[in-house]
Each structure stands twice: as structure tokens, then as C-alpha cells.
Amino acid sequence: MLAARYSALRTARRAFSTTPIARKHILNATPEDFETHAIKGERTTVVDFYADWCGPCRFLGPVLEKVVDEASGADLLKVDTDEHIELAQKYKITALPTVLAFRNGQVVGKMVGATNEAGVKQFLENAKSA
């Protein structure tokens, strides 16, 4: 009887198929990466302006990565403001962390300071619908 149950369970298993979703996470973005993805890219691109010494940046980084991973149609670039001062100046980054969302080369969202996962999800939803 136990063998019959086991056999029934084995044949009742569901098959799962996974298809990789094209996502980009560039954790130390250069100005060239920024140009390619944020300015010329067609997808929503979340750009995290951070510095290694910034405590709130270290908190926000993994949250951003998780939320962007779970979202479809979004990429993440992380720009170290100590290494790429020119990008920080161009976009008037005066506080860290600052997160900008780009779509079709335009800024469609801005978030300053660290926030929780729900706040990041709301930010990304707003940016994608702007």
C-alpha cells in the first residue's frame, strides 16, 4: 500500500521550467556603463549613487539589489561617487545615498536617503509608471 502511494505521488509531480530573465546589475558602474544603460537604454535603470564609507549606503545596497532582482524590466547600476565625481556633480548629488531612476535617458524618479524594502518597491513602481 505504501508503494502504491509513493508511485502515485511520483507521477503527480509538477514539472517546472525556468527561463532566465535578462537583468543587469553593474556594481561598480563606469561613466561608459552609465551612458549605455541609463542614457541610451530602453529599460528602467535604477542608479545608486553611493560611497564605501557611507553607512546608510551599505544598508540600502542589498535592499536595492533584492527589489530590482524581483522586478521585471529594470536594471541596477551602482556608481561610487568617490571614483566618479563627474557623474555625481552632473546629477547634483549632494547627499548619500541618492538613487535616480532613468527611462529613455530621462530621470523619472529620485530617492534620497536609505529606506526599507517597501519604500524601494514603491519608488521603483512609481518610476516604471512615470
N, C-alpha and C positions, 0 to 999 in steps of 0.2 A: 504494500500500500504506500509506503514511504517512497519507493522507487517511482510509482505512478505519479505522485505529487511532484517529485523532483523533475520528472520528464515533462510534466505539464508546465511547470514554471520555466524550464529551459526553453521550450518552444514559444512561450508567451512573451519573451523579452522583446523590447522595442529596440530597433536599430536607430542609432543617431549618426547623423552626418554633420560634420562641421566644415564650414568654408571660411578661410581666413579673410578678415576684413582689412582692407588697406588702411593702415593708420601710421602716422609718423609721429615719433617722439624724438625730437632732437634736443638732447640735454645740455649741450654746450654750443648753441647756435652761433654761427658767424654772421657777419653782415650779408654774405652771399646766400646763406640759408634763409635769412630773413627776407631778402629780396625774392627768392624763388618761391617760398611758401606763403608768407604773409602778404606780399605786394602783388605777385603775379599768380598766386594760387587761386583756385576756384572754390576750395573748401573753406569752411570756417577755421581760422587758425588762432589758437589761444597763445599769446606770447607773455611769458612770465619773466618780468624784469626783476632780477634778484642779485644778491651778493652772498658770498660764502659766510661772511661774518654776521649776517642778519638772522637773528633767532626766529622771528615770525616767518621769514622766507623758508627756513628749514621745516617749519610746521606746515606751511601751505603747499610746498612742492609735492609731497606724496599725495595730498588730497587732490590737487590738480591732475596728477597722473592717473589716479584712480577714476575720477569723474570723466576725463577725456577718454580713457580706455573703455568705459561703459557707454559712452555716447557714440552714435554713428555720425559720420560725416564731419569729424573735427580732428585737427592735428594740434600738437603742442610743441612750441619752441620755448626753450629756456635761455635767456640772454643774461650773461653775467655782466652787470653794469660796471664792474671794475675793469674788465677786459675790453668792453665795447662801449666806452664812454660816449662815442659819437652817436650811437643809436639812442642811448638814454637822453642825451641832450636834444636830439631831433624830435623826440616824442615828449619832451618836457617832463621827464621822470624826476620827481623831487622827493618821493617817499618810497620806501621799500617795505614789502613787496608791492609792485604795481603790475596788474595784469590787464593787457589790452586784447580785445578780440577783433580780428580783421576778417573781412569777407570782400572779395573782389578788390583788394587793395585799399579798402576804406576801414577806418576804425568804427566798429559798430557796438563796442562796449568797453567800459573801463571799470576796474575794481581796484581800490587802494586799501592795503592792509590785509592781514590774514583773516580768514573766515572759515566756518565749518563746511562740511560736505554739502549740506542743504543749500547754503549760500552760494557755493560754487556751482551747484547744479542749476540754481535759478539764474545765475549770471550767464551760464552757457546757453540755457534755453532762451533767455532774452536776446542774447547775441545772435543766435541762429534764426530767430524770428524777426529781427530788426531789418 
